[in-house]
Amino acid sequence: MNTSNIFLPASLGAFGGILLGGIGGIDIFSTLVLAAICAVVGVAVGSTFENENQTTLEDHEN
């Protein structure tokens, strides 16, 4: 996963963390920590999803 593909899952994860923190009514520091955790999880899930769906040369030959 290159750096340009990291931005979208990280920003969506951070937004989701801020949204969950706001809905949950927790303080700002905990909300930011939750946003950071969600951003890391978003990048990890996006990276795993991208690796599983890569086409190989063998796929194109068949």
PDB file of N, CA, C, O and CB in Angstrom:
ATOM      1  N   MET A   1       0.855  -1.173   0.000  1.00  0.00           N
ATOM      2  CA  MET A   1       0.000   0.000   0.000  1.00  0.00           C
ATOM      3  C   MET A   1       0.898   1.232   0.000  1.00  0.00           C
ATOM      4  O   MET A   1       1.673   1.443   0.933  1.00  0.00           O
ATOM      5  CB  MET A   1      -0.972   0.000   1.228  1.00  0.00           C
ATOM      6  N   ASN A   2       0.790   2.044  -1.053  1.00  0.00           N
ATOM      7  CA  ASN A   2       1.626   3.232  -1.110  1.00  0.00           C
ATOM      8  C   ASN A   2       0.983   4.380  -0.330  1.00  0.00           C
ATOM      9  O   ASN A   2      -0.146   4.270   0.146  1.00  0.00           O
ATOM     10  CB  ASN A   2       1.870   3.645  -2.567  1.00  0.00           C
ATOM     11  N   THR A   3       1.720   5.475  -0.211  1.00  0.00           N
ATOM     12  CA  THR A   3       1.271   6.564   0.657  1.00  0.00           C
ATOM     13  C   THR A   3      -0.004   7.229   0.168  1.00  0.00           C
ATOM     14  O   THR A   3      -0.778   7.728   0.984  1.00  0.00           O
ATOM     15  CB  THR A   3       2.353   7.595   0.778  1.00  0.00           C
ATOM     16  N   SER A   4      -0.248   7.253  -1.136  1.00  0.00           N
ATOM     17  CA  SER A   4      -1.474   7.890  -1.614  1.00  0.00           C
ATOM     18  C   SER A   4      -2.706   7.059  -1.278  1.00  0.00           C
ATOM     19  O   SER A   4      -3.807   7.601  -1.183  1.00  0.00           O
ATOM     20  CB  SER A   4      -1.397   8.118  -3.118  1.00  0.00           C
ATOM     21  N   ASN A   5      -2.539   5.755  -1.097  1.00  0.00           N
ATOM     22  CA  ASN A   5      -3.673   4.903  -0.740  1.00  0.00           C
ATOM     23  C   ASN A   5      -3.898   4.815   0.763  1.00  0.00           C
ATOM     24  O   ASN A   5      -4.870   4.198   1.200  1.00  0.00           O
ATOM     25  CB  ASN A   5      -3.467   3.520  -1.296  1.00  0.00           C
ATOM     26  N   ILE A   6      -3.031   5.412   1.555  1.00  0.00           N
ATOM     27  CA  ILE A   6      -3.179   5.383   3.008  1.00  0.00           C
ATOM     28  C   ILE A   6      -4.104   6.499   3.485  1.00  0.00           C
ATOM     29  O   ILE A   6      -4.759   6.360   4.518  1.00  0.00           O
ATOM     30  CB  ILE A   6      -1.810   5.507   3.688  1.00  0.00           C
ATOM     31  N   PHE A   7      -4.164   7.600   2.743  1.00  0.00           N
ATOM     32  CA  PHE A   7      -4.894   8.779   3.210  1.00  0.00           C
ATOM     33  C   PHE A   7      -6.384   8.519   3.419  1.00  0.00           C
ATOM     34  O   PHE A   7      -6.937   8.902   4.450  1.00  0.00           O
ATOM     35  CB  PHE A   7      -4.718   9.907   2.227  1.00  0.00           C
ATOM     36  N   LEU A   8      -7.039   7.874   2.459  1.00  0.00           N
ATOM     37  CA  LEU A   8      -8.489   7.675   2.560  1.00  0.00           C
ATOM     38  C   LEU A   8      -8.887   6.798   3.745  1.00  0.00           C
ATOM     39  O   LEU A   8      -9.743   7.215   4.525  1.00  0.00           O
ATOM     40  CB  LEU A   8      -9.011   7.058   1.281  1.00  0.00           C
ATOM     41  N   PRO A   9      -8.309   5.594   3.926  1.00  0.00           N
ATOM     42  CA  PRO A   9      -8.732   4.807   5.097  1.00  0.00           C
ATOM     43  C   PRO A   9      -8.345   5.457   6.422  1.00  0.00           C
ATOM     44  O   PRO A   9      -9.055   5.304   7.416  1.00  0.00           O
ATOM     45  CB  PRO A   9      -8.130   3.416   5.028  1.00  0.00           C
ATOM     46  N   ALA A  10      -7.224   6.182   6.446  1.00  0.00           N
ATOM     47  CA  ALA A  10      -6.828   6.851   7.686  1.00  0.00           C
ATOM     48  C   ALA A  10      -7.790   7.981   8.020  1.00  0.00           C
ATOM     49  O   ALA A  10      -8.193   8.135   9.173  1.00  0.00           O
ATOM     50  CB  ALA A  10      -5.396   7.391   7.573  1.00  0.00           C
ATOM     51  N   SER A  11      -8.161   8.776   7.014  1.00  0.00           N
ATOM     52  CA  SER A  11      -9.065   9.893   7.287  1.00  0.00           C
ATOM     53  C   SER A  11     -10.466   9.396   7.632  1.00  0.00           C
ATOM     54  O   SER A  11     -11.124   9.958   8.509  1.00  0.00           O
ATOM     55  CB  SER A  11      -9.126  10.835   6.081  1.00  0.00           C
ATOM     56  N   LEU A  12     -10.927   8.344   6.948  1.00  0.00           N
ATOM     57  CA  LEU A  12     -12.241   7.794   7.291  1.00  0.00           C
ATOM     58  C   LEU A  12     -12.237   7.177   8.688  1.00  0.00           C
ATOM     59  O   LEU A  12     -13.206   7.312   9.435  1.00  0.00           O
ATOM     60  CB  LEU A  12     -12.665   6.744   6.257  1.00  0.00           C
ATOM     61  N   GLY A  13     -11.145   6.502   9.036  1.00  0.00           N
ATOM     62  CA  GLY A  13     -11.044   5.932  10.376  1.00  0.00           C
ATOM     63  C   GLY A  13     -11.003   7.000  11.449  1.00  0.00           C
ATOM     64  O   GLY A  13     -11.641   6.863  12.493  1.00  0.00           O
ATOM     65  N   ALA A  14     -10.252   8.069  11.197  1.00  0.00           N
ATOM     66  CA  ALA A  14     -10.188   9.168  12.165  1.00  0.00           C
ATOM     67  C   ALA A  14     -11.548   9.837  12.308  1.00  0.00           C
ATOM     68  O   ALA A  14     -11.978  10.145  13.419  1.00  0.00           O
ATOM     69  CB  ALA A  14      -9.131  10.202  11.743  1.00  0.00           C
ATOM     70  N   PHE A  15     -12.227  10.061  11.183  1.00  0.00           N
ATOM     71  CA  PHE A  15     -13.560  10.658  11.241  1.00  0.00           C
ATOM     72  C   PHE A  15     -14.521   9.766  12.020  1.00  0.00           C
ATOM     73  O   PHE A  15     -15.318  10.250  12.824  1.00  0.00           O
ATOM     74  CB  PHE A  15     -14.100  10.906   9.825  1.00  0.00           C
ATOM     75  N   GLY A  16     -14.439   8.457  11.777  1.00  0.00           N
ATOM     76  CA  GLY A  16     -15.286   7.522  12.514  1.00  0.00           C
ATOM     77  C   GLY A  16     -14.995   7.544  14.006  1.00  0.00           C
ATOM     78  O   GLY A  16     -15.913   7.472  14.824  1.00  0.00           O
ATOM     79  N   GLY A  17     -13.716   7.644  14.360  1.00  0.00           N
ATOM     80  CA  GLY A  17     -13.350   7.716  15.776  1.00  0.00           C
ATOM     81  C   GLY A  17     -13.851   8.982  16.439  1.00  0.00           C
ATOM     82  O   GLY A  17     -14.320   8.948  17.577  1.00  0.00           O
ATOM     83  N   ILE A  18     -13.755  10.105  15.732  1.00  0.00           N
ATOM     84  CA  ILE A  18     -14.261  11.370  16.276  1.00  0.00           C
ATOM     85  C   ILE A  18     -15.778  11.314  16.415  1.00  0.00           C
ATOM     86  O   ILE A  18     -16.338  11.788  17.403  1.00  0.00           O
ATOM     87  CB  ILE A  18     -13.848  12.560  15.375  1.00  0.00           C
ATOM     88  N   LEU A  19     -16.436  10.731  15.418  1.00  0.00           N
ATOM     89  CA  LEU A  19     -17.893  10.600  15.468  1.00  0.00           C
ATOM     90  C   LEU A  19     -18.325   9.715  16.638  1.00  0.00           C
ATOM     91  O   LEU A  19     -19.255  10.057  17.368  1.00  0.00           O
ATOM     92  CB  LEU A  19     -18.422  10.024  14.147  1.00  0.00           C
ATOM     93  N   LEU A  20     -17.649   8.576  16.813  1.00  0.00           N
ATOM     94  CA  LEU A  20     -17.981   7.697  17.938  1.00  0.00           C
ATOM     95  C   LEU A  20     -17.712   8.374  19.280  1.00  0.00           C
ATOM     96  O   LEU A  20     -18.491   8.232  20.223  1.00  0.00           O
ATOM     97  CB  LEU A  20     -17.183   6.397  17.844  1.00  0.00           C
ATOM     98  N   GLY A  21     -16.603   9.110  19.356  1.00  0.00           N
ATOM     99  CA  GLY A  21     -16.301   9.821  20.595  1.00  0.00           C
ATOM    100  C   GLY A  21     -17.318  10.901  20.899  1.00  0.00           C
ATOM    101  O   GLY A  21     -17.696  11.099  22.053  1.00  0.00           O
ATOM    102  N   GLY A  22     -17.766  11.607  19.855  1.00  0.00           N
ATOM    103  CA  GLY A  22     -18.778  12.645  20.053  1.00  0.00           C
ATOM    104  C   GLY A  22     -20.115  12.070  20.471  1.00  0.00           C
ATOM    105  O   GLY A  22     -20.787  12.613  21.348  1.00  0.00           O
ATOM    106  N   ILE A  23     -20.499  10.968  19.841  1.00  0.00           N
ATOM    107  CA  ILE A  23     -21.772  10.336  20.197  1.00  0.00           C
ATOM    108  C   ILE A  23     -21.698   9.754  21.607  1.00  0.00           C
ATOM    109  O   ILE A  23     -22.660   9.827  22.373  1.00  0.00           O
ATOM    110  CB  ILE A  23     -22.137   9.231  19.178  1.00  0.00           C
ATOM    111  N   GLY A  24     -20.545   9.178  21.937  1.00  0.00           N
ATOM    112  CA  GLY A  24     -20.380   8.568  23.254  1.00  0.00           C
ATOM    113  C   GLY A  24     -20.242   9.571  24.383  1.00  0.00           C
ATOM    114  O   GLY A  24     -20.389   9.212  25.551  1.00  0.00           O
ATOM    115  N   GLY A  25     -19.961  10.819  24.052  1.00  0.00           N
ATOM    116  CA  GLY A  25     -19.859  11.856  25.067  1.00  0.00           C
ATOM    117  C   GLY A  25     -18.589  11.792  25.896  1.00  0.00           C
ATOM    118  O   GLY A  25     -18.591  12.211  27.054  1.00  0.00           O
ATOM    119  N   ILE A  26     -17.492  11.273  25.324  1.00  0.00           N
ATOM    120  CA  ILE A  26     -16.243  11.215  26.079  1.00  0.00           C
ATOM    121  C   ILE A  26     -15.455  12.510  25.877  1.00  0.00           C
ATOM    122  O   ILE A  26     -15.756  13.289  24.972  1.00  0.00           O
ATOM    123  CB  ILE A  26     -15.396   9.989  25.647  1.00  0.00           C
ATOM    124  N   ASP A  27     -14.463  12.735  26.708  1.00  0.00           N
ATOM    125  CA  ASP A  27     -13.705  13.987  26.646  1.00  0.00           C
ATOM    126  C   ASP A  27     -12.841  14.046  25.386  1.00  0.00           C
ATOM    127  O   ASP A  27     -12.678  13.044  24.689  1.00  0.00           O
ATOM    128  CB  ASP A  27     -12.824  14.143  27.897  1.00  0.00           C
ATOM    129  N   ILE A  28     -12.290  15.226  25.102  1.00  0.00           N
ATOM    130  CA  ILE A  28     -11.597  15.468  23.834  1.00  0.00           C
ATOM    131  C   ILE A  28     -10.331  14.628  23.705  1.00  0.00           C
ATOM    132  O   ILE A  28     -10.031  14.141  22.615  1.00  0.00           O
ATOM    133  CB  ILE A  28     -11.250  16.945  23.701  1.00  0.00           C
ATOM    134  N   PHE A  29      -9.581  14.446  24.794  1.00  0.00           N
ATOM    135  CA  PHE A  29      -8.350  13.661  24.713  1.00  0.00           C
ATOM    136  C   PHE A  29      -8.654  12.209  24.349  1.00  0.00           C
ATOM    137  O   PHE A  29      -7.999  11.626  23.485  1.00  0.00           O
ATOM    138  CB  PHE A  29      -7.584  13.724  26.045  1.00  0.00           C
ATOM    139  N   SER A  30      -9.643  11.639  25.007  1.00  0.00           N
ATOM    140  CA  SER A  30     -10.023  10.257  24.701  1.00  0.00           C
ATOM    141  C   SER A  30     -10.580  10.136  23.293  1.00  0.00           C
ATOM    142  O   SER A  30     -10.376   9.120  22.628  1.00  0.00           O
ATOM    143  CB  SER A  30     -11.050   9.750  25.712  1.00  0.00           C
ATOM    144  N   THR A  31     -11.284  11.167  22.832  1.00  0.00           N
ATOM    145  CA  THR A  31     -11.804  11.164  21.464  1.00  0.00           C
ATOM    146  C   THR A  31     -10.667  11.155  20.455  1.00  0.00           C
ATOM    147  O   THR A  31     -10.737  10.440  19.456  1.00  0.00           O
ATOM    148  CB  THR A  31     -12.708  12.378  21.228  1.00  0.00           C
ATOM    149  N   LEU A  32      -9.622  11.937  20.698  1.00  0.00           N
ATOM    150  CA  LEU A  32      -8.480  11.966  19.785  1.00  0.00           C
ATOM    151  C   LEU A  32      -7.720  10.642  19.794  1.00  0.00           C
ATOM    152  O   LEU A  32      -7.254  10.183  18.751  1.00  0.00           O
ATOM    153  CB  LEU A  32      -7.538  13.108  20.156  1.00  0.00           C
ATOM    154  N   VAL A  33      -7.597  10.033  20.962  1.00  0.00           N
ATOM    155  CA  VAL A  33      -6.954   8.716  21.049  1.00  0.00           C
ATOM    156  C   VAL A  33      -7.779   7.685  20.281  1.00  0.00           C
ATOM    157  O   VAL A  33      -7.227   6.859  19.555  1.00  0.00           O
ATOM    158  CB  VAL A  33      -6.785   8.280  22.534  1.00  0.00           C
ATOM    159  N   LEU A  34      -9.096   7.735  20.443  1.00  0.00           N
ATOM    160  CA  LEU A  34      -9.977   6.824  19.711  1.00  0.00           C
ATOM    161  C   LEU A  34      -9.872   7.052  18.206  1.00  0.00           C
ATOM    162  O   LEU A  34      -9.881   6.094  17.433  1.00  0.00           O
ATOM    163  CB  LEU A  34     -11.431   7.002  20.170  1.00  0.00           C
ATOM    164  N   ALA A  35      -9.772   8.311  17.786  1.00  0.00           N
ATOM    165  CA  ALA A  35      -9.627   8.619  16.360  1.00  0.00           C
ATOM    166  C   ALA A  35      -8.320   8.060  15.814  1.00  0.00           C
ATOM    167  O   ALA A  35      -8.289   7.530  14.703  1.00  0.00           O
ATOM    168  CB  ALA A  35      -9.689  10.136  16.127  1.00  0.00           C
ATOM    169  N   ALA A  36      -7.237   8.173  16.584  1.00  0.00           N
ATOM    170  CA  ALA A  36      -5.944   7.639  16.143  1.00  0.00           C
ATOM    171  C   ALA A  36      -5.995   6.117  16.021  1.00  0.00           C
ATOM    172  O   ALA A  36      -5.468   5.549  15.064  1.00  0.00           O
ATOM    173  CB  ALA A  36      -4.829   8.053  17.119  1.00  0.00           C
ATOM    174  N   ILE A  37      -6.624   5.466  16.982  1.00  0.00           N
ATOM    175  CA  ILE A  37      -6.743   4.008  16.932  1.00  0.00           C
ATOM    176  C   ILE A  37      -7.574   3.584  15.724  1.00  0.00           C
ATOM    177  O   ILE A  37      -7.216   2.636  15.025  1.00  0.00           O
ATOM    178  CB  ILE A  37      -7.375   3.470  18.233  1.00  0.00           C
ATOM    179  N   CYS A  38      -8.674   4.278  15.481  1.00  0.00           N
ATOM    180  CA  CYS A  38      -9.526   3.940  14.334  1.00  0.00           C
ATOM    181  C   CYS A  38      -8.802   4.189  13.014  1.00  0.00           C
ATOM    182  O   CYS A  38      -9.008   3.455  12.048  1.00  0.00           O
ATOM    183  CB  CYS A  38     -10.827   4.753  14.377  1.00  0.00           C
ATOM    184  N   ALA A  39      -7.955   5.220  12.965  1.00  0.00           N
ATOM    185  CA  ALA A  39      -7.193   5.493  11.743  1.00  0.00           C
ATOM    186  C   ALA A  39      -6.210   4.359  11.462  1.00  0.00           C
ATOM    187  O   ALA A  39      -6.078   3.922  10.319  1.00  0.00           O
ATOM    188  CB  ALA A  39      -6.440   6.837  11.860  1.00  0.00           C
ATOM    189  N   VAL A  40      -5.523   3.884  12.494  1.00  0.00           N
ATOM    190  CA  VAL A  40      -4.572   2.781  12.321  1.00  0.00           C
ATOM    191  C   VAL A  40      -5.301   1.509  11.892  1.00  0.00           C
ATOM    192  O   VAL A  40      -4.833   0.788  11.011  1.00  0.00           O
ATOM    193  CB  VAL A  40      -3.786   2.531  13.628  1.00  0.00           C
ATOM    194  N   VAL A  41      -6.437   1.239  12.512  1.00  0.00           N
ATOM    195  CA  VAL A  41      -7.220   0.055  12.136  1.00  0.00           C
ATOM    196  C   VAL A  41      -7.724   0.185  10.700  1.00  0.00           C
ATOM    197  O   VAL A  41      -7.737  -0.794   9.954  1.00  0.00           O
ATOM    198  CB  VAL A  41      -8.411  -0.142  13.105  1.00  0.00           C
ATOM    199  N   GLY A  42      -8.139   1.391  10.313  1.00  0.00           N
ATOM    200  CA  GLY A  42      -8.600   1.607   8.942  1.00  0.00           C
ATOM    201  C   GLY A  42      -7.520   1.346   7.922  1.00  0.00           C
ATOM    202  O   GLY A  42      -7.781   0.743   6.880  1.00  0.00           O
ATOM    203  N   VAL A  43      -6.304   1.792   8.205  1.00  0.00           N
ATOM    204  CA  VAL A  43      -5.185   1.548   7.289  1.00  0.00           C
ATOM    205  C   VAL A  43      -4.849   0.061   7.250  1.00  0.00           C
ATOM    206  O   VAL A  43      -4.578  -0.483   6.180  1.00  0.00           O
ATOM    207  CB  VAL A  43      -3.943   2.368   7.710  1.00  0.00           C
ATOM    208  N   ALA A  44      -4.864  -0.602   8.407  1.00  0.00           N
ATOM    209  CA  ALA A  44      -4.548  -2.035   8.448  1.00  0.00           C
ATOM    210  C   ALA A  44      -5.578  -2.846   7.670  1.00  0.00           C
ATOM    211  O   ALA A  44      -5.216  -3.754   6.922  1.00  0.00           O
ATOM    212  CB  ALA A  44      -4.482  -2.529   9.901  1.00  0.00           C
ATOM    213  N   VAL A  45      -6.842  -2.529   7.840  1.00  0.00           N
ATOM    214  CA  VAL A  45      -7.895  -3.254   7.120  1.00  0.00           C
ATOM    215  C   VAL A  45      -7.806  -2.962   5.629  1.00  0.00           C
ATOM    216  O   VAL A  45      -7.961  -3.869   4.811  1.00  0.00           O
ATOM    217  CB  VAL A  45      -9.294  -2.870   7.660  1.00  0.00           C
ATOM    218  N   GLY A  46      -7.559  -1.709   5.266  1.00  0.00           N
ATOM    219  CA  GLY A  46      -7.418  -1.356   3.856  1.00  0.00           C
ATOM    220  C   GLY A  46      -6.233  -2.042   3.213  1.00  0.00           C
ATOM    221  O   GLY A  46      -6.311  -2.468   2.061  1.00  0.00           O
ATOM    222  N   SER A  47      -5.138  -2.156   3.941  1.00  0.00           N
ATOM    223  CA  SER A  47      -3.949  -2.816   3.420  1.00  0.00           C
ATOM    224  C   SER A  47      -4.201  -4.303   3.223  1.00  0.00           C
ATOM    225  O   SER A  47      -3.803  -4.871   2.206  1.00  0.00           O
ATOM    226  CB  SER A  47      -2.761  -2.600   4.357  1.00  0.00           C
ATOM    227  N   THR A  48      -4.854  -4.932   4.179  1.00  0.00           N
ATOM    228  CA  THR A  48      -5.163  -6.356   4.073  1.00  0.00           C
ATOM    229  C   THR A  48      -6.113  -6.610   2.913  1.00  0.00           C
ATOM    230  O   THR A  48      -5.934  -7.561   2.151  1.00  0.00           O
ATOM    231  CB  THR A  48      -5.771  -6.877   5.383  1.00  0.00           C
ATOM    232  N   PHE A  49      -7.119  -5.762   2.782  1.00  0.00           N
ATOM    233  CA  PHE A  49      -8.086  -5.920   1.696  1.00  0.00           C
ATOM    234  C   PHE A  49      -7.414  -5.761   0.342  1.00  0.00           C
ATOM    235  O   PHE A  49      -7.721  -6.489  -0.601  1.00  0.00           O
ATOM    236  CB  PHE A  49      -9.225  -4.907   1.839  1.00  0.00           C
ATOM    237  N   GLU A  50      -6.493  -4.805   0.250  1.00  0.00           N
ATOM    238  CA  GLU A  50      -5.790  -4.576  -1.014  1.00  0.00           C
ATOM    239  C   GLU A  50      -4.897  -5.761  -1.366  1.00  0.00           C
ATOM    240  O   GLU A  50      -4.833  -6.158  -2.530  1.00  0.00           O
ATOM    241  CB  GLU A  50      -4.954  -3.291  -0.937  1.00  0.00           C
ATOM    242  N   ASN A  51      -4.209  -6.329  -0.382  1.00  0.00           N
ATOM    243  CA  ASN A  51      -3.316  -7.459  -0.638  1.00  0.00           C
ATOM    244  C   ASN A  51      -4.083  -8.703  -1.072  1.00  0.00           C
ATOM    245  O   ASN A  51      -3.589  -9.473  -1.896  1.00  0.00           O
ATOM    246  CB  ASN A  51      -2.494  -7.768   0.605  1.00  0.00           C
ATOM    247  N   GLU A  52      -5.280  -8.913  -0.535  1.00  0.00           N
ATOM    248  CA  GLU A  52      -6.052 -10.094  -0.900  1.00  0.00           C
ATOM    249  C   GLU A  52      -6.628  -9.989  -2.300  1.00  0.00           C
ATOM    250  O   GLU A  52      -6.898 -11.013  -2.928  1.00  0.00           O
ATOM    251  CB  GLU A  52      -7.166 -10.315   0.094  1.00  0.00           C
ATOM    252  N   ASN A  53      -6.822  -8.791  -2.802  1.00  0.00           N
ATOM    253  CA  ASN A  53      -7.491  -8.612  -4.087  1.00  0.00           C
ATOM    254  C   ASN A  53      -6.549  -8.227  -5.215  1.00  0.00           C
ATOM    255  O   ASN A  53      -7.002  -7.763  -6.261  1.00  0.00           O
ATOM    256  CB  ASN A  53      -8.551  -7.574  -3.959  1.00  0.00           C
ATOM    257  N   GLN A  54      -5.253  -8.407  -5.025  1.00  0.00           N
ATOM    258  CA  GLN A  54      -4.314  -8.094  -6.091  1.00  0.00           C
ATOM    259  C   GLN A  54      -4.340  -9.186  -7.149  1.00  0.00           C
ATOM    260  O   GLN A  54      -4.371 -10.376  -6.835  1.00  0.00           O
ATOM    261  CB  GLN A  54      -2.894  -7.920  -5.531  1.00  0.00           C
ATOM    262  N   THR A  55      -4.327  -8.765  -8.397  1.00  0.00           N
ATOM    263  CA  THR A  55      -4.253  -9.743  -9.480  1.00  0.00           C
ATOM    264  C   THR A  55      -2.792 -10.021  -9.797  1.00  0.00           C
ATOM    265  O   THR A  55      -1.946  -9.131  -9.718  1.00  0.00           O
ATOM    266  CB  THR A  55      -5.007  -9.240 -10.744  1.00  0.00           C
ATOM    267  N   THR A  56      -2.513 -11.240 -10.150  1.00  0.00           N
ATOM    268  CA  THR A  56      -1.147 -11.636 -10.485  1.00  0.00           C
ATOM    269  C   THR A  56      -1.059 -11.916 -11.976  1.00  0.00           C
ATOM    270  O   THR A  56      -2.069 -11.920 -12.679  1.00  0.00           O
ATOM    271  CB  THR A  56      -0.709 -12.878  -9.666  1.00  0.00           C
ATOM    272  N   LEU A  57       0.139 -12.147 -12.444  1.00  0.00           N
ATOM    273  CA  LEU A  57       0.345 -12.472 -13.850  1.00  0.00           C
ATOM    274  C   LEU A  57      -0.362 -13.777 -14.207  1.00  0.00           C
ATOM    275  O   LEU A  57      -0.881 -13.926 -15.313  1.00  0.00           O
ATOM    276  CB  LEU A  57       1.846 -12.573 -14.166  1.00  0.00           C
ATOM    277  N   GLU A  58      -0.380 -14.725 -13.263  1.00  0.00           N
ATOM    278  CA  GLU A  58      -1.066 -15.994 -13.508  1.00  0.00           C
ATOM    279  C   GLU A  58      -2.566 -15.787 -13.699  1.00  0.00           C
ATOM    280  O   GLU A  58      -3.190 -16.484 -14.499  1.00  0.00           O
ATOM    281  CB  GLU A  58      -0.815 -16.966 -12.352  1.00  0.00           C
ATOM    282  N   ASP A  59      -3.151 -14.833 -12.970  1.00  0.00           N
ATOM    283  CA  ASP A  59      -4.576 -14.553 -13.136  1.00  0.00           C
ATOM    284  C   ASP A  59      -4.873 -14.034 -14.534  1.00  0.00           C
ATOM    285  O   ASP A  59      -5.898 -14.378 -15.122  1.00  0.00           O
ATOM    286  CB  ASP A  59      -5.046 -13.543 -12.093  1.00  0.00           C
ATOM    287  N   HIS A  60      -3.983 -13.208 -15.069  1.00  0.00           N
ATOM    288  CA  HIS A  60      -4.195 -12.653 -16.400  1.00  0.00           C
ATOM    289  C   HIS A  60      -3.967 -13.689 -17.496  1.00  0.00           C
ATOM    290  O   HIS A  60      -4.568 -13.607 -18.567  1.00  0.00           O
ATOM    291  CB  HIS A  60      -3.282 -11.465 -16.618  1.00  0.00           C
ATOM    292  N   GLU A  61      -3.096 -14.665 -17.228  1.00  0.00           N
ATOM    293  CA  GLU A  61      -2.816 -15.693 -18.231  1.00  0.00           C
ATOM    294  C   GLU A  61      -3.956 -16.694 -18.351  1.00  0.00           C
ATOM    295  O   GLU A  61      -4.139 -17.301 -19.406  1.00  0.00           O
ATOM    296  CB  GLU A  61      -1.529 -16.421 -17.890  1.00  0.00           C
ATOM    297  N   ASN A  62      -4.712 -16.869 -17.294  1.00  0.00           N
ATOM    298  CA  ASN A  62      -5.795 -17.877 -17.314  1.00  0.00           C
ATOM    299  C   ASN A  62      -7.024 -17.329 -17.902  1.00  0.00           C
ATOM    300  O   ASN A  62      -8.029 -18.033 -17.998  1.00  0.00           O
ATOM    301  CB  ASN A  62      -6.097 -18.389 -15.940  1.00  0.00           C
TER     302      ASN A  62
END
